[in-house]
Amino acid sequence: MTKPFNSKKPRFFVTASVPCPYLPGRRERKVFTGLDGHNAAPLHDLLTHNGFRRSQTIAYRPSCDGCEACVSARVPVERFAFTRRWRRVLTANADLSRGLKPAEATQEQFDLLRAYLRSRHGDGGMADMGPGDFASMVEETAVRTHVVEYRYTSGPDKGALAAAALVDVLGGGLSLVYSWFDPRQPKRSLGIYTILDHIQQARAAGFTHLYLGYWVPGSDKMDYKALFRPLELLLGGAWRAYEPVEF
């Protein structure tokens, strides 16, 4: 992507078409604009509400020819029900500590990310990310951003990093930009736990929503997002309750 020229009014650009990372045989392109200057935060809030995501100082959303598979998803945190299934995940990770850190990349965070990518996304677009790329992902932000770290408090890994999440704070909610975790602990469901904990954090802070990014029905990589119900999807320019078809 080429960063657009900064002006008082956002200027939108469209990327070239590339292979879709989620649905085989399809092509992807994005519309994007810059996030910088004094209006970055309110613009980010507005664009997030309208289906955009942030990557460093860019806000983007899919703009694919003949395809609308990517759907923005968010959780209305006050109405979210912690079922027995979710309580089991919380209990399995009750020994983790949570710490909020500034948006500053560390070697430990990067090492965990590399292990996560090798295990889960070895063929993905981030697989070759280096330390400089990681630092840019975490630190290049013009909005209120922090990193949440989860650490083991017992056992052989006591004190080590178990999971981390890059999070934006919006006017009325939290937006999970990216999260990663220790791939050696599948029984803990650390990715699910990170989302559940952020639902709790958003609720405690008085926010209304947790934004999960895009859900792509039919993509195995995205299926987990449909589990967090009630879920709201941005359809036809309006946020609507997700109502799955039961067979």
C-alpha positions as CSV (number, residue, x, y, z in Angstrom):
1,M,0.0,0.0,0.0
2,T,1.1,3.6,-0.7
3,K,0.3,6.0,2.1
4,P,-2.0,8.7,0.9
5,F,-1.3,12.4,1.1
6,N,-2.5,13.9,4.4
7,S,-5.3,16.5,4.1
8,K,-8.2,17.7,6.3
9,K,-10.7,15.5,4.5
10,P,-9.8,11.8,4.1
11,R,-8.8,10.8,0.7
12,F,-9.6,7.2,-0.2
13,F,-7.5,4.9,-2.5
14,V,-7.9,1.4,-3.8
15,T,-5.2,-1.3,-3.9
16,A,-4.4,-3.5,-6.8
17,S,-6.1,-6.9,-6.9
18,V,-4.2,-9.8,-5.3
19,P,-5.1,-13.4,-4.4
20,C,-7.6,-13.7,-1.5
21,P,-5.9,-15.1,1.6
22,Y,-9.2,-16.6,2.9
23,L,-11.2,-18.0,-0.1
24,P,-9.2,-20.0,-2.7
25,G,-9.7,-18.8,-6.3
26,R,-10.9,-15.4,-5.4
27,R,-9.2,-12.0,-5.7
28,E,-8.9,-9.3,-3.0
29,R,-8.5,-5.6,-3.1
30,K,-9.0,-2.9,-0.4
31,V,-10.1,0.7,-0.2
32,F,-8.0,2.7,2.3
33,T,-7.2,6.1,3.8
34,G,-4.6,7.5,6.2
35,L,-5.1,7.9,9.9
36,D,-2.9,10.8,11.2
37,G,-3.2,14.3,12.6
38,H,-5.6,15.6,15.2
39,N,-8.6,14.0,13.6
40,A,-7.2,10.5,13.6
41,A,-9.2,9.3,16.7
42,P,-12.7,10.5,15.6
43,L,-12.1,9.4,12.0
44,H,-11.0,6.0,13.3
45,D,-14.1,5.7,15.4
46,L,-16.3,6.6,12.5
47,L,-14.6,4.3,10.0
48,T,-14.6,1.4,12.5
49,H,-18.3,1.8,12.9
50,N,-18.6,1.6,9.1
51,G,-16.6,-1.6,8.7
52,F,-13.0,-0.4,8.4
53,R,-10.0,-1.9,10.2
54,R,-6.7,-0.3,11.2
55,S,-3.2,-1.4,10.1
56,Q,-0.6,1.0,11.5
57,T,-1.7,4.5,10.2
58,I,-4.0,3.1,7.6
59,A,-7.7,2.4,7.8
60,Y,-9.0,-0.1,5.2
61,R,-11.9,-2.3,4.2
62,P,-12.4,-4.9,1.5
63,S,-13.6,-3.6,-1.9
64,C,-13.6,-6.7,-4.0
65,D,-15.2,-7.1,-7.4
66,G,-18.3,-9.3,-7.2
67,C,-17.6,-10.5,-3.6
68,E,-18.9,-9.4,-0.2
69,A,-17.7,-12.4,1.8
70,C,-15.9,-10.3,4.4
71,V,-18.3,-9.1,7.0
72,S,-17.5,-6.9,9.9
73,A,-18.4,-8.5,13.3
74,R,-18.7,-7.1,16.8
75,V,-19.9,-8.4,20.1
76,P,-22.5,-6.4,22.1
77,V,-20.7,-7.0,25.4
78,E,-23.6,-6.3,27.8
79,R,-25.8,-8.9,26.2
80,F,-23.0,-11.5,25.8
81,A,-23.8,-14.7,27.8
82,F,-20.9,-16.5,29.5
83,T,-22.2,-20.0,29.0
84,R,-20.8,-23.1,30.6
85,R,-18.5,-23.6,27.6
86,W,-17.0,-20.1,28.0
87,R,-16.8,-20.5,31.8
88,R,-14.7,-23.6,31.3
89,V,-12.2,-21.6,29.1
90,L,-12.0,-18.9,31.7
91,T,-11.4,-21.5,34.5
92,A,-8.7,-23.2,32.4
93,N,-6.8,-19.9,32.2
94,A,-7.5,-18.6,35.7
95,D,-3.8,-18.9,36.5
96,L,-2.8,-16.3,33.9
97,S,-2.1,-12.7,34.8
98,R,-3.1,-9.7,32.6
99,G,-1.0,-6.6,32.1
100,L,-1.7,-3.5,30.0
101,K,1.4,-2.3,28.2
102,P,2.1,0.7,26.0
103,A,2.2,0.1,22.2
104,E,5.9,-0.7,22.3
105,A,7.2,-3.9,20.7
106,T,9.4,-6.2,22.7
107,Q,11.6,-9.2,21.7
108,E,9.5,-11.5,23.9
109,Q,6.3,-10.5,22.1
110,F,8.0,-11.0,18.7
111,D,9.4,-14.4,19.7
112,L,5.9,-15.6,20.7
113,L,4.4,-14.2,17.5
114,R,7.0,-16.1,15.4
115,A,6.2,-19.4,17.2
116,Y,2.5,-18.7,16.7
117,L,2.8,-18.0,13.0
118,R,5.0,-21.0,12.4
119,S,2.4,-23.2,14.1
120,R,-0.9,-21.6,12.8
121,H,-0.1,-19.5,9.7
122,G,3.1,-20.8,8.2
123,D,1.8,-20.0,4.7
124,G,0.1,-16.7,5.5
125,G,1.1,-13.2,4.6
126,M,2.7,-12.5,7.9
127,A,4.9,-15.6,8.0
128,D,8.0,-13.7,6.9
129,M,7.5,-10.8,9.3
130,G,10.8,-9.6,10.8
131,P,11.5,-7.5,13.9
132,G,11.2,-4.2,12.1
133,D,7.8,-5.2,10.6
134,F,6.5,-6.3,14.0
135,A,7.7,-3.0,15.6
136,S,5.8,-1.1,12.9
137,M,2.7,-3.1,13.4
138,V,2.7,-2.4,17.2
139,E,4.1,1.1,17.4
140,E,2.9,3.0,14.3
141,T,-0.5,4.2,15.5
142,A,-2.1,7.6,15.6
143,V,-4.9,6.5,17.9
144,R,-5.1,5.2,21.5
145,T,-3.5,1.7,21.3
146,H,-2.1,-0.7,23.9
147,V,-0.8,-4.2,24.2
148,V,-2.4,-6.7,26.6
149,E,0.0,-9.3,27.9
150,Y,-1.1,-12.6,29.5
151,R,1.6,-14.4,31.6
152,Y,1.8,-17.8,33.3
153,T,1.8,-17.4,37.1
154,S,2.6,-21.0,37.9
155,G,4.2,-24.2,36.5
156,P,7.4,-24.6,34.5
157,D,6.6,-21.5,32.3
158,K,6.0,-19.2,35.3
159,G,6.5,-15.6,34.3
160,A,6.6,-16.4,30.5
161,L,4.3,-14.8,28.0
162,A,1.3,-16.9,27.2
163,A,-0.6,-14.6,24.9
164,A,-0.7,-11.0,23.7
165,A,-3.2,-8.7,21.9
166,L,-2.8,-5.4,20.1
167,V,-5.9,-3.4,21.0
168,D,-7.4,0.0,19.9
169,V,-9.6,2.0,22.4
170,L,-12.6,3.5,20.6
171,G,-15.1,6.0,21.9
172,G,-17.5,3.3,22.7
173,G,-15.7,0.1,22.5
174,L,-12.5,-1.9,22.0
175,S,-11.1,-3.2,18.7
176,L,-8.9,-6.3,18.6
177,V,-6.4,-5.4,16.0
178,Y,-4.4,-8.7,16.3
179,S,-3.8,-11.3,18.9
180,W,-1.3,-14.2,19.2
181,F,-0.6,-16.9,21.7
182,D,1.5,-19.9,22.8
183,P,0.8,-22.7,20.3
184,R,2.0,-25.4,22.7
185,Q,-1.1,-25.0,24.9
186,P,-4.1,-26.1,22.7
187,K,-6.2,-27.3,25.7
188,R,-6.2,-23.8,27.1
189,S,-7.9,-22.3,24.0
190,L,-5.8,-19.1,24.5
191,G,-7.2,-17.4,21.4
192,I,-10.8,-17.8,22.6
193,Y,-9.7,-16.8,26.1
194,T,-8.3,-13.6,24.8
195,I,-11.6,-12.6,23.2
196,L,-13.6,-13.6,26.3
197,D,-11.3,-11.6,28.6
198,H,-11.7,-8.5,26.3
199,I,-15.4,-8.9,26.4
200,Q,-15.1,-8.7,30.2
201,Q,-12.7,-5.7,30.0
202,A,-15.0,-3.8,27.6
203,R,-18.0,-4.5,29.9
204,A,-16.1,-3.3,33.0
205,A,-15.0,-0.1,31.2
206,G,-18.6,0.7,30.3
207,F,-18.1,0.2,26.6
208,T,-20.9,-1.2,24.4
209,H,-19.0,-3.4,21.9
210,L,-15.9,-5.4,21.1
211,Y,-14.9,-5.3,17.5
212,L,-13.5,-8.6,16.1
213,G,-12.7,-7.5,12.6
214,Y,-13.9,-9.5,9.6
215,W,-15.7,-12.8,9.6
216,V,-15.6,-14.7,6.3
217,P,-18.3,-17.4,6.2
218,G,-16.8,-20.5,4.6
219,S,-13.2,-19.8,5.8
220,D,-11.9,-22.2,8.4
221,K,-9.6,-19.5,9.7
222,M,-12.6,-17.3,10.6
223,D,-15.2,-19.8,11.8
224,Y,-14.4,-19.2,15.5
225,K,-15.9,-15.6,15.3
226,A,-19.4,-17.0,14.7
227,L,-19.3,-18.7,18.1
228,F,-19.5,-15.4,20.1
229,R,-23.2,-14.8,20.3
230,P,-25.0,-12.6,20.4
231,L,-23.0,-11.4,17.4
232,E,-23.7,-8.3,15.3
233,L,-22.7,-8.1,11.6
234,L,-22.5,-5.1,9.3
235,L,-24.9,-5.9,6.5
236,G,-26.3,-3.4,4.0
237,G,-24.8,-0.5,5.9
238,A,-26.4,-1.4,9.2
239,W,-25.4,-3.5,12.2
240,R,-27.7,-6.5,12.5
241,A,-28.0,-9.4,14.8
242,Y,-26.5,-12.6,13.4
243,E,-29.1,-15.2,13.0
244,P,-27.5,-18.5,11.9
245,V,-29.6,-20.9,9.8
246,E,-30.1,-24.1,11.8
247,F,-30.5,-27.5,10.1
